[in-house]
Amino acid sequence: MTTRCKVLCTKVSKVDGKGWYTEPKQEFIYEAFFTAVSGASPENKAFFASTPTLTLEIRCINGDRFQAGQEYYLDISAADTPSPTAA
């Protein structure tokens, strides 16, 4: 089953990437901050009724992934459970 949320990107920042375990090593990474949508549109009202509060912070190496002020859909589904590895 998938749950769909609608979020608003409130801020994107470029931060020091030292210490992050990326391959290849990155000098900078990007942080994006999101909240649940609100507002007058019928769609946003419906999403807000289901998810009135939500905060999400994402760090990524691609700076052009998200834009502050843009709305996005966030789909959440259960991951497959990995099989135990034979020793």
TIMI-2910 file (N, C-alpha, C, CB; in pm, 1 decimal, decimal comma, always signed):
<rs>
+----------+----------+----------+----------+----------+----------+----------+----------+----------+----------+----------+----------+------+
!      n_x !      n_y !      n_z !     ca_x !     ca_y !     ca_z !      c_x !      c_y !      c_z !     cb_x !     cb_y !     cb_z ! resn !
+----------+----------+----------+----------+----------+----------+----------+----------+----------+----------+----------+----------+------+
!    +84,2 !   -117,3 !     +0,0 !     +0,0 !     +0,0 !     +0,0 !    +89,5 !   +124,6 !     +0,0 !    -96,2 !     -0,7 !   +122,4 !  Met !
!    +51,5 !   +222,5 !    -76,2 !   +126,6 !   +347,5 !    -84,3 !    +44,0 !   +460,1 !    -24,8 !   +165,3 !   +379,7 !   -230,5 !  Thr !
!   +109,0 !   +543,9 !    +53,9 !    +47,4 !   +663,8 !   +108,1 !   +108,4 !   +782,8 !    +36,7 !    +66,9 !   +674,0 !   +262,9 !  Thr !
!    +23,0 !   +868,2 !    -16,6 !    +72,0 !   +987,2 !    -87,0 !    +51,4 !  +1109,4 !     +1,2 !     -0,4 !  +1005,5 !   -223,9 !  Arg !
!   +157,8 !  +1187,0 !    +18,5 !   +154,0 !  +1313,6 !    +90,3 !   +186,2 !  +1423,9 !    -10,8 !   +255,0 !  +1314,7 !   +212,0 !  Cys !
!   +141,7 !  +1543,4 !    +18,0 !   +179,0 !  +1658,1 !    -64,1 !   +251,1 !  +1755,3 !    +26,9 !    +53,9 !  +1725,0 !   -132,9 !  Lys !
!   +371,4 !  +1795,4 !    -15,3 !   +457,3 !  +1877,0 !    +69,1 !   +500,8 !  +2002,7 !     -5,2 !   +579,9 !  +1796,9 !   +115,1 !  Val !
!   +539,8 !  +2101,6 !    +73,5 !   +592,0 !  +2227,9 !    +21,3 !   +738,0 !  +2239,3 !    +61,2 !   +510,0 !  +2350,1 !    +74,1 !  Leu !
!   +824,8 !  +2263,2 !    -36,2 !   +966,2 !  +2286,8 !     -5,7 !   +978,2 !  +2430,4 !    +45,9 !  +1058,3 !  +2263,0 !   -132,9 !  Cys !
!  +1023,6 !  +2443,9 !   +168,7 !  +1031,5 !  +2576,4 !   +230,3 !  +1170,0 !  +2638,7 !   +221,3 !   +990,5 !  +2567,8 !   +374,2 !  Thr !
!  +1272,8 !  +2553,9 !   +203,2 !  +1409,1 !  +2608,1 !   +202,6 !  +1504,2 !  +2506,4 !   +141,0 !  +1454,9 !  +2645,2 !   +346,4 !  Lys !
!  +1600,4 !  +2555,2 !    +63,8 !  +1709,3 !  +2472,7 !    +11,4 !  +1838,8 !  +2545,4 !    +45,0 !  +1695,1 !  +2447,4 !   -144,9 !  Val !
!  +1932,3 !  +2473,2 !   +106,0 !  +2059,9 !  +2532,6 !   +146,7 !  +2176,7 !  +2449,3 !    +96,9 !  +2066,8 !  +2546,7 !   +299,2 !  Ser !
!  +2284,4 !  +2516,2 !    +63,7 !  +2410,2 !  +2450,6 !    +28,0 !  +2496,7 !  +2449,7 !   +153,6 !  +2483,1 !  +2524,0 !    -92,7 !  Lys !
!  +2541,2 !  +2330,7 !   +196,7 !  +2617,7 !  +2319,5 !   +320,7 !  +2745,8 !  +2239,9 !   +297,2 !  +2532,7 !  +2253,1 !   +431,0 !  Val !
!  +2835,1 !  +2249,3 !   +391,5 !  +2962,8 !  +2177,1 !   +386,4 !  +2937,6 !  +2027,2 !   +378,9 !  +3050,2 !  +2210,8 !   +509,7 !  Asp !
!  +2998,6 !  +1960,7 !   +282,4 !  +2978,0 !  +1817,6 !   +263,6 !  +3084,5 !  +1731,6 !   +327,4 !  +2971,4 !  +1786,8 !   +119,2 !  Gly !
!  +3183,4 !  +1793,4 !   +390,7 !  +3290,3 !  +1715,1 !   +452,0 !  +3233,1 !  +1629,1 !   +563,3 !  +3401,9 !  +1806,8 !   +506,3 !  Lys !
!  +3277,0 !  +1506,3 !   +570,1 !  +3228,9 !  +1415,0 !   +671,5 !  +3113,6 !  +1327,2 !   +624,1 !  +3186,8 !  +1492,1 !   +791,5 !  Gly !
!  +3055,0 !  +1359,4 !   +509,6 !  +2948,5 !  +1276,0 !   +455,1 !  +3009,9 !  +1165,0 !   +372,2 !  +2849,8 !  +1359,5 !   +370,2 !  Trp !
!  +2953,1 !  +1048,6 !   +381,8 !  +3008,2 !   +930,2 !   +314,2 !  +2949,4 !   +915,6 !   +175,5 !  +2981,3 !   +803,3 !   +396,1 !  Tyr !
!  +2987,8 !  +1004,8 !    +87,7 !  +2942,3 !   +998,7 !    -50,4 !  +3057,0 !   +953,4 !   -138,1 !  +2887,7 !  +1135,3 !    -97,6 !  Thr !
!  +3024,9 !   +887,3 !   -243,8 !  +3124,3 !   +847,3 !   -342,9 !  +3082,5 !   +903,9 !   -476,5 !  +3139,6 !   +692,4 !   -350,0 !  Glu !
!  +3160,0 !   +987,7 !   -539,7 !  +3284,7 !  +1042,7 !   -488,9 !  +3258,2 !  +1144,0 !   -376,7 !  +3363,9 !  +1108,5 !   -602,7 !  Pro !
!  +3362,6 !  +1177,8 !   -304,2 !  +3350,4 !  +1274,3 !   -194,1 !  +3301,2 !  +1407,5 !   -248,7 !  +3486,3 !  +1292,5 !   -120,2 !  Lys !
!  +3212,5 !  +1471,4 !   -174,8 !  +3153,0 !  +1597,8 !   -216,0 !  +3200,3 !  +1710,7 !   -125,6 !  +2999,9 !  +1588,6 !   -214,3 !  Gln !
!  +3236,5 !  +1824,4 !   -186,1 !  +3273,0 !  +1941,2 !   -106,8 !  +3148,7 !  +2003,0 !    -42,9 !  +3345,9 !  +2045,2 !   -194,2 !  Glu !
!  +3036,5 !  +1998,1 !   -117,6 !  +2911,4 !  +2054,2 !    -68,8 !  +2798,8 !  +1952,6 !    -86,8 !  +2878,1 !  +2186,1 !   -142,3 !  Phe !
!  +2700,1 !  +1960,4 !     +0,1 !  +2574,8 !  +1887,6 !    -18,2 !  +2462,0 !  +1989,3 !     -3,5 !  +2560,0 !  +1768,5 !    +85,6 !  Ile !
!  +2342,9 !  +1947,5 !    -33,5 !  +2227,8 !  +2035,8 !    -28,3 !  +2125,8 !  +1981,4 !    +70,0 !  +2165,3 !  +2052,6 !   -167,5 !  Tyr !
!  +2069,2 !  +2070,6 !   +149,8 !  +1962,9 !  +2035,7 !   +242,8 !  +1833,9 !  +2096,6 !   +188,9 !  +1994,4 !  +2086,3 !   +388,8 !  Glu !
!  +1727,9 !  +2018,6 !   +190,2 !  +1596,6 !  +2068,0 !   +150,5 !  +1499,7 !  +2040,2 !   +265,1 !  +1547,9 !  +2001,0 !    +16,9 !  Ala !
!  +1419,0 !  +2139,2 !   +297,1 !  +1324,7 !  +2130,2 !   +408,7 !  +1182,2 !  +2138,6 !   +354,4 !  +1350,8 !  +2243,1 !   +513,4 !  Phe !
!  +1094,8 !  +2054,1 !   +408,5 !   +957,4 !  +2043,7 !   +359,7 !   +859,1 !  +2045,7 !   +475,6 !   +939,0 !  +1915,9 !   +276,9 !  Phe !
!   +738,1 !  +2095,8 !   +447,9 !   +626,0 !  +2089,8 !   +541,8 !   +503,5 !  +2041,1 !   +464,3 !   +599,0 !  +2230,4 !   +609,3 !  Thr !
!   +400,7 !  +1998,8 !   +538,3 !   +275,2 !  +1960,4 !   +474,9 !   +214,7 !  +2083,3 !   +407,3 !   +176,0 !  +1899,3 !   +578,8 !  Ala !
!   +147,9 !  +2061,2 !   +294,1 !    +84,6 !  +2173,7 !   +225,1 !    -35,0 !  +2224,8 !   +304,3 !    +40,8 !  +2132,7 !    +83,7 !  Val !
!    -67,0 !  +2348,7 !   +279,7 !   -190,5 !  +2409,3 !   +328,4 !   -232,4 !  +2504,9 !   +217,5 !   -171,7 !  +2483,9 !   +470,1 !  Ser !
!   -339,9 !  +2573,1 !   +235,3 !   -378,7 !  +2669,8 !   +133,9 !   -519,3 !  +2649,7 !    +86,0 !   -285,8 !  +2663,3 !    +18,5 !  Gly !
!   -558,6 !  +2734,7 !     -6,3 !   -698,1 !  +2743,1 !    -47,2 !   -738,5 !  +2643,4 !   -155,3 !   -726,4 !  +2880,1 !    -95,0 !  Ala !
!   -644,8 !  +2582,2 !   -225,5 !   -686,3 !  +2492,8 !   -334,1 !   -758,1 !  +2370,3 !   -277,2 !   -563,8 !  +2449,1 !   -418,8 !  Ser !
!   -857,9 !  +2319,9 !   -347,4 !   -929,7 !  +2201,2 !   -299,7 !   -836,3 !  +2081,8 !   -275,3 !  -1037,2 !  +2162,2 !   -400,5 !  Pro !
!   -738,6 !  +2063,1 !   -364,2 !   -644,8 !  +1951,5 !   -345,8 !   -563,4 !  +1969,3 !   -218,0 !   -550,5 !  +1939,8 !   -467,2 !  Glu !
!   -510,2 !  +2089,6 !   -195,3 !   -429,4 !  +2112,6 !    -75,1 !   -512,9 !  +2099,4 !    +51,6 !   -364,7 !  +2251,0 !    -80,4 !  Asn !
!   -638,4 !  +2142,5 !    +47,5 !   -726,8 !  +2125,3 !   +162,7 !   -746,3 !  +1977,7 !   +194,1 !   -862,5 !  +2192,3 !   +137,2 !  Lys !
!   -763,8 !  +1896,0 !    +90,7 !   -782,5 !  +1751,4 !   +110,4 !   -656,3 !  +1687,8 !   +168,3 !   -819,8 !  +1682,9 !    -22,9 !  Ala !
!   -540,1 !  +1723,7 !   +116,7 !   -415,2 !  +1668,8 !   +171,1 !   -393,6 !  +1715,7 !   +314,5 !   -295,3 !  +1709,8 !    +83,6 !  Phe !
!   -422,6 !  +1842,2 !   +342,4 !   -404,0 !  +1895,7 !   +476,8 !   -495,7 !  +1825,9 !   +576,5 !   -429,5 !  +2046,5 !   +478,3 !  Phe !
!   -616,1 !  +1790,3 !   +533,1 !   -709,3 !  +1719,1 !   +621,3 !   -653,9 !  +1582,3 !   +661,6 !   -845,9 !  +1702,2 !   +552,3 !  Ala !
!   -575,2 !  +1518,9 !   +572,7 !   -517,6 !  +1387,7 !   +601,4 !   -382,6 !  +1397,7 !   +671,4 !   -502,8 !  +1308,8 !   +473,3 !  Ser !
!   -306,1 !  +1500,9 !   +640,5 !   -172,2 !  +1518,1 !   +696,8 !   -155,4 !  +1663,0 !   +739,6 !    -61,9 !  +1477,3 !   +594,3 !  Thr !
!   -213,3 !  +1702,5 !   +854,1 !   -207,9 !  +1842,7 !   +893,7 !    -69,1 !  +1889,3 !   +938,7 !   -306,0 !  +1866,5 !  +1003,8 !  Pro !
!    +16,1 !  +1795,3 !   +976,9 !   +151,0 !  +1835,2 !  +1016,8 !   +250,9 !  +1734,6 !   +963,1 !   +162,8 !  +1846,9 !  +1170,8 !  Thr !
!   +359,2 !  +1785,5 !   +911,6 !   +464,7 !  +1700,4 !   +856,1 !   +588,2 !  +1787,5 !   +842,2 !   +422,8 !  +1636,3 !   +717,4 !  Leu !
!   +701,5 !  +1737,5 !   +883,6 !   +828,9 !  +1803,0 !   +854,2 !   +921,7 !  +1697,8 !   +797,6 !   +890,9 !  +1871,0 !   +981,5 !  Thr !
!   +998,5 !  +1737,6 !   +700,2 !  +1090,2 !  +1646,3 !   +632,6 !  +1215,5 !  +1724,1 !   +596,7 !  +1024,8 !  +1582,6 !   +505,4 !  Leu !
!  +1328,5 !  +1663,1 !   +620,7 !  +1457,6 !  +1722,9 !   +585,1 !  +1533,2 !  +1620,8 !   +502,3 !  +1540,2 !  +1765,5 !   +712,8 !  Glu !
!  +1579,1 !  +1662,6 !   +384,7 !  +1651,5 !  +1574,2 !   +293,4 !  +1788,0 !  +1634,9 !   +265,1 !  +1571,9 !  +1551,9 !   +160,8 !  Ile !
!  +1889,4 !  +1551,7 !   +265,7 !  +2023,4 !  +1594,4 !   +223,6 !  +2059,2 !  +1516,3 !    +97,9 !  +2130,5 !  +1571,4 !   +337,7 !  Arg !
!  +2108,2 !  +1586,6 !     -2,4 !  +2142,6 !  +1521,0 !   -128,1 !  +2260,5 !  +1593,4 !   -192,5 !  +2020,8 !  +1518,1 !   -224,3 !  Cys !
!  +2319,9 !  +1527,6 !   -289,6 !  +2435,7 !  +1587,6 !   -356,7 !  +2394,5 !  +1664,9 !   -481,7 !  +2537,1 !  +1479,4 !   -393,7 !  Ile !
!  +2270,6 !  +1648,1 !   -526,0 !  +2222,3 !  +1718,0 !   -645,1 !  +2146,7 !  +1843,1 !   -603,1 !  +2131,9 !  +1625,8 !   -731,0 !  Asn !
!  +2204,3 !  +1957,9 !   -627,7 !  +2146,0 !  +2082,8 !   -583,1 !  +2023,2 !  +2126,9 !   -658,7 !  +2245,7 !  +2187,4 !   -591,4 !  Gly !
!  +2000,1 !  +2070,9 !   -776,3 !  +1886,7 !  +2114,9 !   -856,8 !  +1763,6 !  +2025,8 !   -841,2 !  +1926,8 !  +2120,0 !  -1001,5 !  Asp !
!  +1762,2 !  +1938,6 !   -742,6 !  +1648,9 !  +1847,8 !   -721,6 !  +1523,0 !  +1919,8 !   -674,7 !  +1686,3 !  +1741,8 !   -620,9 !  Arg !
!  +1538,5 !  +2015,2 !   -584,0 !  +1424,7 !  +2079,3 !   -519,8 !  +1438,3 !  +2230,7 !   -526,0 !  +1411,8 !  +2033,0 !   -374,5 !  Phe !
!  +1323,5 !  +2298,0 !   -528,8 !  +1321,3 !  +2444,8 !   -530,1 !  +1228,7 !  +2493,3 !   -419,2 !  +1274,8 !  +2499,9 !   -669,4 !  Gln !
!  +1275,1 !  +2589,8 !   -341,4 !  +1191,7 !  +2649,6 !   -237,5 !  +1068,2 !  +2711,4 !   -301,3 !  +1270,7 !  +2755,9 !   -157,0 !  Ala !
!   +953,0 !  +2690,4 !   -237,9 !   +827,2 !  +2742,8 !   -289,0 !   +752,5 !  +2646,9 !   -379,6 !   +852,3 !  +2868,6 !   -362,2 !  Gly !
!   +817,3 !  +2538,6 !   -420,4 !   +755,2 !  +2439,4 !   -508,5 !   +688,1 !  +2330,9 !   -425,0 !   +860,1 !  +2377,1 !   -604,2 !  Gln !
!   +572,3 !  +2282,3 !   -470,1 !   +504,3 !  +2171,1 !   -404,4 !   +544,6 !  +2040,0 !   -471,3 !   +350,3 !  +2190,0 !   -409,1 !  Glu !
!   +549,9 !  +1934,0 !   -390,7 !   +589,3 !  +1801,4 !   -438,9 !   +497,7 !  +1695,8 !   -378,8 !   +737,3 !  +1771,2 !   -403,6 !  Tyr !
!   +485,8 !  +1583,4 !   -447,1 !   +419,0 !  +1466,5 !   -391,2 !   +524,7 !  +1376,9 !   -329,3 !   +336,8 !  +1390,1 !   -499,7 !  Tyr !
!   +491,6 !  +1318,7 !   -217,1 !   +580,6 !  +1225,7 !   -147,6 !   +504,2 !  +1095,0 !   -132,4 !   +627,6 !  +1282,4 !     -7,1 !  Leu !
!   +550,0 !   +990,9 !   -200,1 !   +486,2 !   +860,0 !   -191,7 !   +565,2 !   +771,6 !    -96,0 !   +475,9 !   +794,0 !   -331,9 !  Asp !
!   +493,7 !   +712,7 !     -1,0 !   +556,6 !   +627,6 !    +99,7 !   +498,1 !   +487,8 !    +87,2 !   +535,8 !   +684,4 !   +243,9 !  Ile !
!   +584,6 !   +390,2 !    +70,8 !   +540,1 !   +251,4 !    +65,2 !   +638,3 !   +165,6 !   +142,4 !   +526,9 !   +202,1 !    -81,3 !  Ser !
!   +590,4 !    +52,5 !   +189,3 !   +675,5 !    -38,3 !   +266,4 !   +784,4 !    -96,9 !   +176,1 !   +590,8 !   -151,9 !   +330,6 !  Ala !
!   +903,2 !   -108,1 !   +232,0 !  +1014,3 !   -169,8 !   +159,3 !  +1006,5 !   -321,0 !   +176,8 !  +1151,9 !   -115,1 !   +209,2 !  Ala !
!  +1057,7 !   -392,2 !    +77,7 !  +1065,1 !   -537,5 !    +91,2 !  +1162,2 !   -571,3 !   +204,4 !  +1110,0 !   -604,5 !    -43,0 !  Asp !
!  +1128,9 !   -672,9 !   +279,9 !  +1216,8 !   -717,7 !   +387,0 !  +1324,0 !   -807,1 !   +323,8 !  +1136,4 !   -794,2 !   +499,7 !  Thr !
!  +1451,8 !   -772,0 !   +340,5 !  +1556,8 !   -853,8 !   +279,8 !  +1563,2 !   -991,3 !   +347,6 !  +1693,8 !   -782,1 !   +289,7 !  Pro !
!  +1599,0 !  -1089,4 !   +267,7 !  +1615,9 !  -1224,1 !   +321,6 !  +1743,5 !  -1230,2 !   +403,9 !  +1619,2 !  -1329,3 !   +208,3 !  Ser !
!  +1742,6 !  -1306,6 !   +513,7 !  +1866,0 !  -1321,6 !   +592,6 !  +1974,7 !  -1386,1 !   +507,0 !  +1840,1 !  -1406,8 !   +720,4 !  Pro !
!  +2097,0 !  -1341,8 !   +526,2 !  +2210,0 !  -1397,0 !   +453,9 !  +2261,5 !  -1520,2 !   +527,9 !  +2322,2 !  -1291,3 !   +437,4 !  Thr !
!  +2283,5 !  -1627,0 !   +452,7 !  +2336,6 !  -1749,6 !   +512,6 !  +2481,4 !  -1725,5 !   +554,2 !  +2326,7 !  -1870,1 !   +413,3 !  Ala !
!  +2515,8 !  -1769,8 !   +674,1 !  +2652,2 !  -1749,9 !   +724,0 !  +2739,9 !  -1865,2 !   +687,9 !  +2652,8 !  -1730,4 !   +873,6 !  Ala !
+----------+----------+----------+----------+----------+----------+----------+----------+----------+----------+----------+----------+------+
</rs>
